[in-house]
Amino acid sequence: MISVSRTTLLGAVFASAVAPSALHALELKSSVLKHEHTDYSSDRGQRDVTQVELGWKSGDHTVLLDLAHGRRDFGGDVHEGERVAVHAYHAWYGRWSGRSLLAYGSDDAVFANRQLGHHVNYKAGRNVVLHGGATWSAYHGDVHALAWQGGASIYNGPWTTSVRYTHYDLSNRDDGHSFLMSVRRRDAIGHGSTQLWLGQGTSAFANDAGPELRDTRSKSVSLRRVQPITEKLRLDVTVGRTWHDSPVQRYHGTGGRLGLSYHW
């Protein structure tokens, strides 16, 4: 079960990380418009999310405002919702950096209703960065989840290889876990990149998950391409599929995301 002390601790860490004194003189540096569509097999409907992101920067601190509208169609039962999220990225004392998350969504089966999280990065070597942190989430139906995460990234020229392990403490079912690996290659010239993700886990949690997902196992693969159009304009395309295997049935979700970003 999830204790109040854990969520209180996360809140205190977030508040200190995004203190107003560290965010003075912010300048608008980026704007992003993107749309994501996922189509599920076995009559499980589809999900659409449209997002607008604005990014400000001041020195080593960056703040990202994320506004989203989503629609979930499940067997004729349609839900629509909105979410506002603030991400804060910050660098401290040379080897240390971190990111914080605060989000609020409508009470429906589209987004998490509330989220609070903080993650810390430590540069352990010239090409190695260690990651750790936690995110608390509240979902529709008074369901809560606390995700503890740890991992590492290795940098080698244009290549970045990352691994993440996450343990989920869930209020309505047995604890779960997931493992995610990604390989990213930056283009030799410009700001383009190509990235591959591979993931697997147990007790996969979805906003609209039903009791039949308690013992679900899942595997996923996705490929992302960031393609510069001009010096400041970039196209962002991601395609992927997730396979779910539950005691009730097997099904999959196939999706894609298309985004356009402008950087000052």
N, C-alpha and C positions, 0 to 999 in steps of 0.2 A: 504494500500500500504506500501511498505517497503522503509524506508528512508535511504539515504547514511550514515547519522550520526550513525545509529544503527550498520551497518556493520563496520564502522570505529572504533567504540567503541570496538566491538568484536576483531578486529585486534590488537588494542592496548593492550587489556587484554591478548591475546595469546602471543604477543611478550614479555611482561613482565614476563609471567608465565614460558616461556621456555628460559630465558636468559642464554647465554653460561656459565656465572659464576656458574650457578646452575647445569650444566651438565658436569662438568669436571670429569675425571677419570671414565667414564662409562665402565662397564664390561658386556659382552654378557652373558645373563642369560637364555634365552629361544629361541626356534625356533619351528614354527608351520607350518604344511602343511595341508590344508583342502579343501574339494570340496563340493559345495552345488548345489542341483538340485531341481527345482520346476516345476511341471507339472500342467497346467491350464486346466479346463474343458471348454466346449462350444467353442471348436476350437480356444482357445486363446494362444495356443503354449506352449513353455517351456522356462526356464531360467537356465543357468549353470554358476557358478562362481567358479574359482579356486584361492586360496589365499596362499601366503607365508608370514609369520610374523616373525620378528626378534625383540627380546626384550633386551634392555640394562638397567642396573640399577646402580645408584650411590647414596648411602645413602638412603634418603627418596624420591628420584626422579627416575622415570622410563620412558624410551622412547621406544615406539613401532613403528616399521616401517612395514607398511602393503602394499604389492604389489599384485594386483589382475588383473585377466583377465576374462572377462565375455562374454557370447553369449546369445542373446535373439532372439528366433524364434517365430514370430507372424504371423500365417496364410501364411507361405511361405516367409514373409519379414524378412530377417535375419540381425541382427546388432551385431557387435563385438566391444569391447572396453577394455581399460586398465585404471587402477586407481592407484595412489600412495597416501598413507595417512600416516601422522605422528600423533601419539597420545602421549601426555605427561601427566604423572600422578605425582603429587607433594603433599607433606605434609607441612603445615605451622603451626607454633605456637600452637602445642598441639591439639586443638579441630577442627582446620580448615584443609581441604585438597581440592584438585581440580583436574580437568583433562581438557586438551585442545585438540582440533582437527584442523588439517590443511590438506586438501585433494585436489587433482587435478586429473580430469579424462578427457578422450577424449570426444569430442563433438558428442555424440550419445545417443541412447535410452537405454543404459545398466546401466550406473552409473550417479550419480550427477557429473556435470562438475567441480564444485568447492564447497568446504565446509569449513566453519570456525566456530568454536564453543568453548565455555568455560562453564564448570559447576563447582559449588562449593558445598562442603559438610561441614556440621557443626554438631559436636557431641553434641547434646542437652542434653543428659543424658547418664547414664551408658550403656544403651542398645538401645538408639535411635539416629539415624543419619538423619538429614534433608538435602534435595537435592534441588538445583535450578540452572538454567542456560538457555542458548540459543544457537541455531545453525542456521546459515544462509547457504542456499544452492542455487546453480544455476543449472538449468536443461536444457536439450536439448530443443531448440525452444524458448530460451530467457525467460524461466519461472523461477521465484524466489520464495523461501519460507523461512520464518523465524519462527522457532519453539521455543516457550517459554515453559519451563518445570519446574515442581515442584513436590516434593514427599517426602517420608520418608521410612526408613527401621528400623525394630525392630528385635533385636537379642535376642534369647532365647536358650542358650545352642547350640546344633548343628543346630537349626532352624533359618532361616532368612526369614522374610516376608516383601516384599517391594510393595509400590504403587507409580505410576507415573501418573501425569496428564500433557498433552501437548496441547497447543493451537497453531494452525498453521495460520500464516498470509500469504496468498497465493496471488500471483500477477495476476493469471488468473482465479480466481473463488472466491466464498465466503469463508470466514474463516472456519476452521474446528477444531476438537479436537479429542483426543484419551485418553483412560484410560487403563493402563496396571498394572496388579498385578502378582507377582511371589512369589512362596514359594520354598525355597531351604533347603535341609538337607545335612549336611556334614557327611561323614562316621565316625564311631567311631575311626577307625584307618586309617592312610594314608591320601592321598590327594584326594580321590574320593568324589563325590557328585551327588545328583539328584535334578533337578530343574524343576518346572512346571510354565508355563506362561499362563495367560488368558488375552485377550485384546478385546476392542471394540472401535469404533469411527465413525466419520462422515467425509465426503470429503476425503477419503483415497487417499493419493498421491502416485503414482507410476511413475517411470522414463518415462515410455511409455504411461502414462495415456492419454486418449482421452477426448473430451468434454462430452461424456456420463457418465464420472465418477464424474461430478460436485456434484451430490447429492447422491453419493454412501455411503452406510453404510456397515461396515465390523465388523466381529467377528473373533477371532483367538484363537488357543490353540496350545501349543507346549511343548514337554517334552525333557529334555536334561540329559544325563548321562555322567559323567567324570569318567572313569575307569582306575586306575593305572595298568600298566602292569609290570613295574619294579619300583624301587625307583625314577628313573628319566624320565621314558617313560610313557605317558598317552594316552589313547584312548578317543576321544570325539565324541559322537553320539547324534544328535538332529533330531527329527521327529515332523512334525506339519501340520496344515491345517488352511487356512484362507477362510472365506466365505464372498463374496461380493454381495450386493443387490443394484442394480442401477435401475433407471426408465426404462432402456432399457432391461436388462436381469439380471438373477442371475447366478453366477458361483463361482467356488472355485479353490484354488491353494493348492496342496498337495506337500510337500517337505521334504527333509532330508539333513542333513549335516554330513559328516564324516571327522574327523580330527585326526591328530597324532602330539603330542607335546613332545619335549625333554627339560628338565630343568636341568641346571647346578647347 
